[in-house]
Amino acid sequence: MTSAQFDLVIRGGDVHDGDGGAPITADVAVLDGKIAEIGDVRGAGREEIDARGQIVTPGFVDIHTHYDGQAVWDDSIAPSAWHGVTTVLMGNCGVGFAPCKPENRKGLIDLMEGVEDIPAPVMHEGLPWNWESFGDYLDVLEGRSWDIDVCALLPHAPLRVYVMGDRALRLEPATPDDVAEMRRLVAEAVRAGAFGVSTSRSTAHRNLAGEFTPTLLARERELVGLAQGMADGGRGFLEFVAEVQDPDVIGEFEMMRRALRKSGRPGVYSLVQSGQIGADGKDLWRDLMEYSDEVSAQGVDLRPVVAPRSVGLLLGLEGSQHPFAGTATYHGMAHLPLAERVARMSDPRVKEQILAEDRFEFSGWALLKNLTYERMYRFGNPPNYTPDTADSLAAIAQRAGRRPEDVAYDVLLEDDGLGFIHVPFANYASGDLRTCEEMLANPRSIMGLGDGGAHVGFILDAGFQTWMLTYWVKERGVLEVGEAVRRMTSDTADVMGLRDRGRIRRGLRADLNVIDLDQLAFGSPYAAYDLPKGGRRLLQKAAGYTATVVAGEVTYRDGEATGARPGRLVRSAG
C-alpha cells in the first residue's frame, strides 16, 4: 500500500482562491499545515475530502469580534467557528481587559457588560486576571489553543484607565505626560503583537450604571498619541466607533484623519445607517462613506466596516431581553426554568397582569424605551431576517383588532417559549436591505460588524459570513461567489496585515472551507448555559459546511467539531 504523501487532500472542488476571480476545478493538497499543491494532485492524502460539486475557499477572517474573555476561558471560539471563520480579531470598540491594574478590574468588567452585553458574573468567574500589561495578556493567550486563530487589538479604554486612573473615568483630558505614556505603551503593545488600537466616541457605549466609556471625549492630541505609538512600533491600524447619529460627526472624523496622516497608519470605522440626515439632506452614513473615500484618495487610508444585513435584536424568554422583562410580575419569575415560566405566563390572568404593568419598572435596558411594536417582527423558523413592514407586530394587531402588546406576548410563548421577536434596528429604515446592498457596493467597504462573542443575550450576528453566501450570492445574486469570498478572506486579511492567509496559494497557511452551497442555511437560534458560572448565551449553527480546516487540521466536519485545536494566538508582524 502506497504511503500518504500529504496530510490532507481536498478533491475536485470549485476552488475560489480569495482574490475574487472565477474558480478552477482542482485538488488542494496540504502538508505540515500549509498548502502544498493546487491542481491535479497525484499523491494520496492521509485524509481526503470529496469536494466535487462544492466550493473550496480560504478560511474566513473576521475583523470585528469581542472574544477577549471567551478566548481566556474557552477553547472553542463559537459561534464564529461554526460559520467558516478561521481567524478572528478581537479587542474592538475600545473595550477589553488589558492593560489593567488590580484596582481597575471591576470597572473594566462593568464597562464590557454595558457595552457588549456579557454578564458580569460570567467575567468575574471566567477571567483569572493573571496579567497586567497588554503583553502579559498576550502571553496568557499564547499558552492556549482553540479551534481557530485569535488576534487582538489594544483597547483604548483600559489603556486610558491604566495611565490616568479615576481621571479617565471622569472623562478628563489627558495631560501631555499622559499622552506620552499612552504612546509608549501603544508602541510596546504592537511590538508584543497587537494589531493596532481601538477606540470609541459613541454615547451608546456605557456601563450599566449609565457612565460613558472613558474614551468618549479624548482630545485630538491623545488620538494623535495613540496613532504615533503605532508608528513607533512600526505597524498597526486604528479601529474606531464614532457617533454616527450626530450631524456634526464629520468633525470627529477630521480629528481621526489628522491623527492618521501624522502617523502614516491606516484606520477603519464602524458604519451603520442611523436614520439621521446630514446637512446635505442625505443619510449621514452616505456622507461618512463619501468622506472616507475622499480622504483615502488624498493618501489617508480610511475604510468603513459595514454589516451585510440589518443589525438586529432577538427578544425572547431564553434571551436576556424582551418587551415584558421589566414588569414586576415577570421580574419575579425570571429566575424560573423556561417551562415553568411558560406555564405561568399561559394563564390568562397572569397575562393581563403583565400587560397592565409598567414595562420599564425593573428594566435596566435603556434601548427598550426606543423600541416600538412597528419595528418588531415574528422571527420564525426558519429565521426571517428580511421581514415585510406589513408583518410587524403592530400591523398584525391592527388587522386582528388586538393590542400589539397582546400579539407580542403570544409570540414569546410560541414553540414552548422558544419564539423570538426580531427587531432590525439598524440598516433597515427602508424595510429592506437596500442600504446594505449600497454599502457593500462600495469597493472600499469591509464586511464585518458581526460582534462575535458580544451581546450574548440579544444579538446573534456572528454568522454574517454565512449570510453573505446564502443571501447576497444564492438568494439575490447580487454578488458572485468569488467576490463574496474575497470580501471575507483576502480583503480582511490584508487590512490586518496577515500575509500568510486569506488566499489559496502554495506555501500559505492551510485555512480552508469546503462548502456545499446548495445546502448552506442557518439553523434556529437557541440558548446554551455554557458560559462560566452557568451563564446563558444565544447560539446559532449552520448547515452546509462540509469541512473547515485550520492549519491543515479538520476542525469541523459537517458542522460537528472533530476535537482538533490547532488554533493559536497570532501576533502582528512588522
Secondary structure, DSSP 8 states (H G I E B T S, - for coil): ----SEEEEEEEEEE--SSSS--EEEEEEEETTEEEEEES--S-EEEEEE-TTSEEEE-EEES-B--TTHHHH-S--TTGGGGTEEEEEE-GGG--S-S--GGGHHHHHHHHHHHH---HHHHHHH-----SSHHHHHHHHHT--BSSEEEE-EEHHHHHHHHHTHHHHTT----HHHHHHHHHHHHHHHHHT--EEEEE--TT-B-TT--B-TTTT--HHHHHHHHHHHHHHT--EEEEE--TT-TTHHHHHHHHHHHHHHHT--EEEEE---S-B-TTSSBHHHHHHHHHHHHHHTT--EEEEE-SS-EEEEEETTSS--TTTTSHHHHHHTTS-HHHHHHHHTSHHHHHHHHHS-TTTT---GGGGG--GGG-EE-TTTT-SS--GGGBHHHHHHHHT--HHHHHHHHHHHHHHT-EEEEEEES-TTSSSHHHHHHHHSTT-EE----BTSSTTT---TTHHHHIIIIIIIIS--S-HHHHHHHHTHHHHHHHT--SSSS--TTSB--EEEE-GGG-EE---EEEEEEGGGEEEEE--EE-EEEEEETTEEEEETTEE-----B-B-----
